[in-house]
Each structure stands twice: as structure tokens, then as C-alpha cells.
Amino acid sequence: MVILHGFLGMGDNWKSLAMSMAQEGYQVHLVDQRNHGRSFHDAAFNYALLTQDLKAYLDEQELERIVLLGHSMGGKTAMNFATEHPDAVTHLAVADIGPKEYPPHHQAILRALNHLEQSAPNSRKQADALLSEYIAEPGIRQFLLKNLYWKAPEQLGLRINLSALTDNADQIGAALAPNATFSGSTLFLKGAKSAYILPEDTPGITRHFPQARVVEIARAGHWLHAENPNDFLTEFLAFIRA
């Protein structure tokens, strides 16, 4: 089982759920995508490259057939990978993102992170205060602050390659190629309080993924796996066991 995090996240965001999945007997791989977490930094960033990175990882780990789960940006990578390498994917699960194009909508968060990086905070409290100048929601700030690490004594830095992600922010919402299809088992999980997947998106989803089902997770928004992990895990495990 391979799990791909969302934009500005990292594999560690999925650690709790991954442990639950491992207890069910699965070997779980939490992959940091390029320019995120502990993965390498590179100025180039798009889904073609993220798909190539995943293929290289699977080859290195000698993984031939996988259950693939991706959230948001990771879901876009997962969709691209499954359509390009269908024989490698037994089950595809996509969390709160569709194959359609999404307009850029991370500008405020990227401005906040650039402000944080330029200000060189020396404590997590100071970093939170800097982010709060742009982002009111504490939950979003805490999610972003997981990217902090001590790069030197009394000097915090960001693990993400912020300059590359800022320069390529328009790539995050890119649509799946019009002729891309995957006919294997596919599940889309959407947050009940999220607008990323709408009822009118169903024809586009099934055009690319003929076997797809869309299941709504109650009491959850875009971060559905964190907001309602129990229902998320129940639906996901039911899907891969079917």
C-alpha cells in the first residue's frame, strides 16, 4: 500500500492511519513527494514528474502491484500514475480531489509561508504568530507548521522547497489528460463539508475511471482523513477488501 500526501503536506501526516492499516496486515509506504517532507528538492514540479518519481520509487522498492491512495495533490499524482501504469495498481483510492482542473487557490497560504521563511523565526510560537497574520484558522496553521525543523541551533526552517512550489503553484490544479483512463477498482472519498468534488463532477470522474464509486465522509471537509479518520478508514478498508 502506497499513500501520497497533499500539497504542503508530508507522509508523516498519515502516520496514525498508516499504523491502523498496517495492523490489518498491509505493508504501508508513506512517500514524501518531491519538494515536500524529506524528499529531494528540484526547481521542476508537475504531475508528469511526480508520476515518474513514484514509478522510480516502486522500482527501487521492487513493488510490482500496489494499493494506491492519494489525497488532494497526491490524489492527482495517483490518478495520473494509475492511468499510465494500470497493471501496477490493484485498487486506486482518491481522497477529496477530482480529475478536473482547479483554479489556483493557495496564494494566501504561499504568501504566509514566504513571509514566515523570510522572517526566520526562532521558535514555533513566533512562527505561528507570523502565519496568523495571513491565516486565521488554527488548524491550517498547525498543518503548515509541521513543515518546520531545526536547520541550525535557534534557527527554524521549512522542509518544503517553497520557491519551487510558489513558482509552480499553477500546476497543482492541472486536469488529468482528456484521454487518460483507468478501468480498475476505483474509489473517490469526498468530505461532506468540502466543495472539491461536486455532484456535477460525477460524469467526468466516470469518464476517466469507469469503475469509480464516490463515497461521502460525514462531518469532514477537505482534510477528511484527519477530521473523521474512523469513517475514512472504514470506507477505505471495505473498498480494498471487496
URWO-V835777 format. One record per residue. PHI is phi in whole degrees, 0 to 359 (* if undefined). BURIAL is 1 if it has 9 or more other C-alpha atoms within 8 Angstrom, else 0. D_LAST is the distance of its C-alpha to the last C-alpha in Angstrom with 1 decimal. Layout:
# URWO-V835777
phi-><PHI	PHI>
burial-><BURIAL	BURIAL>
d_last-><D_LAST	D_LAST>
This chain:
# URWO-V835777
phi-><*	238	243	245	286	268	301	68	257	199	302	300	301	256	300	298	294	297	295	295	292	296	294	273	103	265	275	251	247	259	259	279	284	307	68	228	55	261	281	292	258	206	292	274	202	198	288	298	289	297	293	297	300	295	299	297	296	297	297	296	274	57	257	262	224	228	273	243	235	223	250	55	306	296	293	296	300	299	298	300	297	298	287	271	228	299	288	271	243	277	218	244	238	238	258	53	202	244	283	287	280	242	293	304	213	251	300	296	294	293	298	297	291	294	298	297	296	292	276	48	293	246	205	293	296	295	298	297	296	295	294	295	293	242	235	279	284	301	298	293	298	296	299	292	291	295	281	286	209	275	278	199	306	63	224	270	225	256	290	292	272	296	296	293	290	293	294	248	301	290	282	297	265	301	283	295	304	305	262	283	220	220	263	278	297	221	230	254	253	239	284	299	259	254	252	290	240	251	306	288	277	302	301	294	296	287	294	278	228	301	265	288	241	247	239	266	260	292	55	213	255	294	268	299	290	267	279	217	296	295	293	301	295	300	294	293	294	298	296	282	271	293>
burial-><1	1	1	1	1	1	0	0	1	1	1	0	0	1	1	0	1	1	0	0	1	1	0	0	0	0	0	1	0	1	1	1	1	1	1	1	1	0	1	0	1	1	0	0	1	1	1	0	1	1	1	0	1	1	1	0	0	1	1	0	0	0	0	0	0	1	1	1	1	1	1	1	1	1	1	1	1	1	1	1	1	1	1	0	0	1	0	1	1	1	1	1	1	1	1	1	1	1	1	1	0	0	0	1	0	0	0	1	1	1	1	1	1	1	1	1	1	0	0	1	1	1	1	0	0	1	1	1	0	1	1	1	0	1	1	0	0	0	0	0	1	1	1	1	1	0	1	1	0	1	0	0	0	0	1	1	1	1	1	1	1	1	0	1	1	0	0	1	1	0	1	1	1	1	0	1	0	0	0	1	1	1	0	1	1	1	1	1	1	1	1	1	1	1	0	1	1	0	0	0	1	1	0	1	1	1	0	1	1	1	1	1	0	1	1	0	1	1	1	1	1	1	0	1	0	0	1	1	1	0	1	1	1	0	1	1	0	0	0	0	0	0>
d_last-><15.6	18.3	19.2	22.0	24.2	26.1	29.7	32.2	29.6	28.6	25.9	27.4	26.4	22.9	24.1	23.2	19.5	19.4	20.9	18.3	15.6	17.9	18.2	14.5	15.6	15.2	18.4	18.9	21.4	23.2	25.1	28.3	28.9	32.4	35.1	32.9	32.8	34.2	33.5	36.4	38.4	39.2	41.0	38.6	35.4	33.0	29.5	30.6	31.9	28.9	26.7	29.2	29.3	25.5	25.9	28.9	27.1	24.3	27.1	29.1	26.3	25.3	21.7	20.5	16.7	15.3	12.8	15.2	15.8	19.1	21.1	24.0	26.0	23.3	20.9	23.6	23.9	20.1	20.3	23.4	22.1	19.0	21.3	23.8	21.8	18.7	18.5	18.3	15.1	11.6	10.2	12.8	13.1	16.6	18.3	21.1	22.5	22.6	23.8	27.2	30.4	31.3	35.0	36.3	36.0	36.3	40.1	41.1	38.8	40.2	43.7	43.1	41.9	44.8	47.1	45.7	46.0	49.6	50.6	49.7	48.9	49.8	47.6	44.2	46.1	48.1	45.1	43.5	46.8	46.9	43.5	44.4	47.1	44.4	41.2	41.6	38.1	38.0	34.2	34.5	37.5	35.8	32.8	35.4	37.6	34.9	36.2	39.5	40.9	44.3	45.7	49.1	50.8	50.9	49.3	45.7	43.9	40.6	38.0	37.0	39.1	40.3	42.8	40.2	37.6	40.4	41.8	38.4	37.0	36.9	34.2	31.6	30.9	31.1	29.0	26.6	28.7	29.0	27.7	24.8	21.5	18.0	16.0	12.7	9.6	11.4	11.5	15.0	15.8	19.4	21.9	23.4	26.8	26.4	27.8	26.1	23.6	25.3	24.5	26.6	24.6	21.7	23.4	24.1	20.5	19.2	22.2	21.2	17.4	16.9	13.1	13.4	12.7	15.2	14.7	17.9	18.5	21.5	24.7	24.1	25.8	25.3	24.8	21.8	20.4	23.9	24.8	21.7	19.9	18.3	16.6	15.7	14.1	12.2	10.7	10.1	8.5	6.1	5.4	5.6	3.8	0.0>
